[in-house]
Amino acid sequence: MVGDGAFQMTAQEVSQMVRFRVPIILLLINNRGYTIEVEIHDGYNRVQNWDYSRLVEAFSCQNGGGRALGLEARTSEELSEGLERAVVHTDGPTLIDCSIHQDDCSRELITWGHFVAAANARVPKKD
């Protein structure tokens, strides 16, 4: 399970999963942004949204490696269907792009983000 913003920092690892035919299921929680960063310091932490399901399929090997499967889930039914397909896909990784509302964020995360933002705004201590 990974958020869309975090996946953008590690997406290249899917290449190794394809190369070694790792039949892992990746659930990408996609709120089309970097919500935790927005809650800490809004205004500059916007990420370009990718077509994640097509991206992972681009990692499929042309030289005898595995094949990645990219799926999208916009509803709980689509997620169930995607998981059924993912379980039987054993030739490499499956990524399911799970779309959630852009502002889907717990009250605890918002509170924590405000505390972190306040802490980051402090003047550094001098020894």
C-alpha positions in Angstrom: 0.0 0.0 0.0 1.4 3.3 -1.1 0.2 6.8 -1.7 0.5 8.4 -5.1 2.9 11.1 -3.9 5.2 8.5 -2.3 5.0 6.2 -5.3 6.4 8.9 -7.5 9.6 8.7 -5.4 10.0 4.9 -5.7 8.2 3.9 -9.0 11.4 2.6 -10.6 11.4 -0.3 -8.1 8.5 -1.8 -10.1 11.1 -2.5 -12.8 12.9 -5.0 -10.5 9.5 -6.6 -9.5 8.9 -7.2 -13.2 12.4 -8.4 -13.9 12.2 -11.0 -11.2 8.5 -11.8 -11.8 7.5 -10.9 -8.2 3.7 -11.5 -8.0 3.1 -8.7 -5.5 -0.1 -6.7 -5.4 0.5 -2.9 -5.0 -2.5 -0.8 -3.8 -1.8 2.8 -4.8 -4.1 5.1 -2.8 -4.6 8.0 -5.2 -5.9 11.3 -3.9 -4.2 13.1 -6.8 -1.9 14.9 -4.4 0.5 14.9 -1.5 -2.1 15.4 1.2 0.3 15.0 4.2 2.6 17.7 2.8 -0.4 20.0 2.0 -1.5 19.6 5.7 2.0 20.5 6.9 2.9 23.3 4.4 0.2 24.1 1.8 1.0 25.9 -1.3 4.0 24.3 -2.8 3.5 20.5 -2.4 1.4 19.7 -5.5 2.4 16.7 -7.6 1.6 16.0 -11.2 -0.8 13.1 -11.3 0.3 10.2 -13.5 -1.6 7.4 -15.3 -0.3 4.9 -12.8 -1.9 1.8 -14.3 -0.3 2.4 -17.7 3.0 3.4 -16.2 3.5 0.1 -14.5 2.7 -1.8 -17.7 5.4 0.2 -19.4 7.9 -1.6 -17.1 7.0 -4.9 -18.7 10.1 -6.7 -20.1 10.9 -7.1 -23.7 13.7 -9.5 -23.0 12.1 -12.4 -21.3 11.2 -10.9 -17.9 7.7 -10.7 -16.4 4.8 -8.5 -17.1 3.2 -5.9 -14.9 -0.6 -5.5 -14.8 -2.1 -2.1 -14.1 -5.7 -1.7 -13.0 -7.9 1.1 -11.8 -10.5 1.0 -9.0 -13.0 3.9 -8.7 -15.6 1.9 -6.7 -15.5 -0.9 -4.2 -16.8 -3.3 -6.8 -13.9 -2.4 -9.1 -11.5 -2.9 -6.3 -12.9 -6.4 -5.6 -12.7 -7.3 -9.3 -9.1 -5.9 -9.4 -8.1 -8.0 -6.5 -9.5 -11.1 -8.1 -7.5 -10.5 -11.2 -4.4 -9.6 -9.2 -4.4 -12.9 -7.3 -4.3 -14.9 -10.5 -1.7 -12.7 -12.2 1.6 -14.5 -11.2 3.9 -13.3 -14.0 4.9 -10.0 -12.2 3.4 -7.2 -10.1 -0.1 -5.9 -10.2 -0.8 -2.3 -9.3 -4.3 -1.2 -8.5 -4.8 2.5 -8.7 -7.4 3.1 -6.0 -9.0 6.5 -6.4 -10.1 8.4 -3.3 -11.4 11.9 -2.8 -8.6 14.5 -2.9 -9.5 15.8 0.6 -9.9 12.4 2.2 -7.9 12.9 5.3 -8.4 12.0 8.9 -8.8 14.6 11.6 -5.8 13.1 13.3 -3.6 13.7 10.3 -4.8 17.3 9.9 -4.0 17.9 13.6 -0.6 16.2 13.4 0.1 18.3 10.2 -0.6 21.5 12.0 1.7 20.5 14.9 4.5 19.6 12.5 4.0 22.9 10.6 4.2 24.9 13.8 7.4 23.0 14.8 9.0 23.6 11.4 8.3 27.3 11.7 10.4 27.7 14.9 13.7 29.5 14.8 16.5 27.0 15.1 18.0 26.7 18.6 21.5 28.2 19.1 24.0 26.2 21.1 
